[in-house]
Structure formats: structure tokens, C-alpha cells
Amino acid sequence: MIPIFDLDDTLYPERSFVESGFRSVAIELEDRYGWPQHKSMKKMLDTLANKGRGLVFDELLKSQGMLTSKNVKKCLNTYRTHQPNIHLNKGAELVIRSLNTRPYLVTDGHKLVQHNKIRALGITSLFAKIYITHRYGIKNAKPSIYCFELIRKQINCNWNDMFYVGDNPYKDFVNLNKLGVHTIRVRTGEYADLEAQNGFDAIHSIDSMEHLPKLLEKIFHE
């Protein structure tokens, strides 16, 4: 079997990265303008909850009469380049180390951001190779199978020799299902309770990474 994993909300809680980034922005704004960190954090978290991530910095700057495209870009740059304070989900490293084959990682997202996450988690040595899809062009992000095809060709295996663990039923599984990959949805993070469209959900589902070994035994030893 060839193990492949997603990153965000699969191996660690992405919300922790978001909050880590917001905290870096709040610290910088306090240093630059004297805005109290706790008030900036509250404003950003409230906006995230009510309006989504895309308006967080706009709303914070607007509340202080400092909304300009230049200031938004500065906040975004701080967010993207900060060194994250994030940690693997419980049991994730043990499960990965228990596999007979070193796995692969396939993750979408801004190249520098994903690189910083991977470095902060200290997981590079756990994987045979890490694929940040945006390094190959945004068009090759999931649901594209481009990076999965690179893996398949590299090790000369069949699609049904692979299993892929992800969390996002909007994009992670739909095209891999069609090829016969053993798709596994871990119900953690933002999409934990989302009901997927027909054909978009994984073939298998687990509540946490700790349940993966038992499922793999069932899949590959039936």
C-alpha cells in the first residue's frame, strides 16, 4: 500500500495556524500603532466567525480608520510569512511512523505558507516526498490528480495500491474515487460535519487519525 496524506485539518488543526497568524498581525500592529493585541485579536476572530477569512484584515483596519490596500497587503504579508505555532493532531505522528511504507504528503495552498507550516510541524523526515501543489501551478491543486499521478509514476504502482487521507469533501476525493484510490475522510476541522455531494465523499470515514490503523487492516487484508 502507498500512503498519501493531506495536511490542513488532517494532520493538524488549521484553525491553530489561522490564530497564530492573527496573533502575529496583532503584535505587529501593536508595535506599529499601539493597538492593544487582545482587542485586535477579538476583532479578527469576530470577523472570521461572522464574515469569513477574506475580510478579516479589512474590517480590523477599517475599525481603526486605517483601511488602505497597502495596509491590507502588509497584514497579509505578516500573516503569510510568520513562523506558525502549530502542532500535530493527537496520535498523528505515531500513526505515520507505524506504517510499513514512508508516506507522501499532498497539500494545497500558498507555497511559502505551506512550507512554513511543514517546517513548524517538523514533519519533513516523516515523508518520502512532500508535494505542495501550487509549486506545479494553481491549476494542479486538488481536485486535480496531477501530484498523485507524479507519485504513481515515480513508484510504478496501480491506483488501487494507494490510499489517501484527507478532510475536505469539496475537492479531496472526487477524482481519486473514480480511479480506484482508497479514499479516507478524517472528520476533523472545518468540514467535520459537512454532508458531501453525491460522489464527492471518501469511500471510508474515520473520526480521528488514531482510528486509521484499524481501517487499513480492514481495507488491505480483506
N, C-alpha and C positions, 0 to 999 in steps of 0.2 A: 504493500500500500504506500502511496505517496501523499504525505500530509501537507496541506496548504491552509494557512490561516489568514484571516483579515486582522486588522489592528484595532481601529477605533471601536469601542464598546464591545469588542470581542475579547481582547486580551487585557484591556484596562478601561476604566470608565472615562469616556471622552469629556463628560461634564467637569472632571477634575482638571483637564487641560484648559478648558474654557475659563474656569475660575482662576487658574494660575495665570493665564494671560491677562484677564481683567485686573488682577492684583498688580501685575507689573505696570499696567497702564495707570492705575490709581496711584501707585508710588511715584511714577514719573510726573504725573500732573500735580501731585502734592509738592514735589521738589521744584517744579517749574512755576506754579501759580499759588501754592499754599492751600489748595483744596484738600480738605480732610479725606484721607484714604477711605475711611469707613462710609462716608457719605457718597463718594464716587462709586464704591462697590455696590452699595444699596441701589443706587440709581441704575447701574448697569444690569444688575440681577433682576430688578423690577422690569426693565425694558425687555430683557431676554424672555422673561416669563410671559409678558403681555403682547410684545410686538415682534419677537424673533431676533436672531443674532445680527441680522443685516443693519439694524437701526441703532444698535447699542451705543456706538460712539457718537453718532449724530445727536441722539437725544441727550447724552451727557453734556456734550459741548453746547448744545442749544440752551440747556438749563442754566449755563453759566455765561450766556451771551458770547460764546467763543466759537460758534459754528462756522467754519470755513472748510473748503475742500482740502486745503493744506493741512489744517489741524486734524481732520479725519484721517488723512494719509499718515500723519505722524503716529496717531494712536494705533492704526492698523499695522504699521511697521513695528512698533513696540510689541504688539500682540504676537506678530508672526515670528519675530526674532528672539523673543525671550527664552530663557532656559527653563523648561517646564518643571514643576514639582508634581510628578505623577508616579504612580506605582501600579504594578501588575495586579489584576484581579486575584483573589484568593485561589490558590491551587493551580494557577495557570502555568507557572514555571515548572512545577512538579509534573504536571501532565505532559508538557512538551518534552521534558527530559526523560520521561518514561517511554516515549515512542522508540521503536526499533530503528527508525529512519529519521535523520535530521529533516525537519520540515522546511517549507518555503513560506515566505510572507508576501502577500499581495495587498497593497494598500493604496487607496486614492487620496488625493489632497495635494495642497501646495508643497512643492518639492522641499523647500527649506523647513517648513513647519513639520512635515512628516519625518525628515531627517533628525530634527531636534527632539521629537518625541521618542524616536527609536534610540537615540543616544542617551536621553534621560532615563529611559527604562532599562538600559544596559542589556539589551537582548540580541545584539548583533551575532554573538557567538552561538546563540541557540539555533540559528537558521543556516541552512545550506546556502541560501541566497535570498536577498530581500529585493522585491520589486516595488518601487514607488511608481505607479502607473503614469503619473504626469511627466516623468522623465522621458517617456516614449511618445508624448503628445497627449493632450487632453482627450482627443478622440479615442484613445486607447484605455481610458478609465472604464471601470465597470459600469454597465454590464458587458462591455467588450471582453472577449476572451483572449485578447492579444497576449497578455503576460502569461496566461495559463498555457497558451499554445507554445510559448517560448520554453516553459518548463517541460511540457510534454515532449517536445523535440529534443531538448537537451538530454533527457534521460531515456528517451525512446520507449515510452510506455503507452498503454492504452488509456483512453479517457476514464474507463471504469476501474482503473487501478488507483485513481486519485480520490481523495476526499477533501472537501473544502468546508471550513468552519467560518461562518460569518454571522452578521446580526441584522442586516438591512434587507428586508424582503422587497424593497423597491428595485434593487439592482444586483444584489449579490448572487442570486441563484438562477434566475430565469433562463439564461443562455447555457449555463452549465448543466442544468437539468436535462436539456434537450440532447446533450452529448453523452449522458450516462454517468457523469461525475456523481459521486456520493455526496450530496449537499447536506450540510448540517447547520441548522439555525440555533444559535445560542440566544436565549431570550433574556438578554440583559441590555440595559441602556435605553436610549430614546425610543427604540422600536419594540421593546419587550412585549407590549400588549397589542401591537398592531395586527389586524387581520389582513393578510395578504390577498392580492387579486389572484384569480384563478391562474395557476401555472407559475406564479412568481415566488411561492413559498418554497423552502427547502424540503427535501424528501423526509428528513429526520429533524427532530427538535429536542433540545435539552434546556434545562433551566440554568445550568452553570457549567463552566469548564470541568468541574470536578466529576461530572457525570459522563464525560467523553470516553474514558477507557472502557467502561461497561458497554456503551453503544458500539464502539469499534469492534469489540469482541463479537458482538451480535452480528454486525454487518459482514465482517470478513471471515467469520467462522461458521456461517450458517451452512 
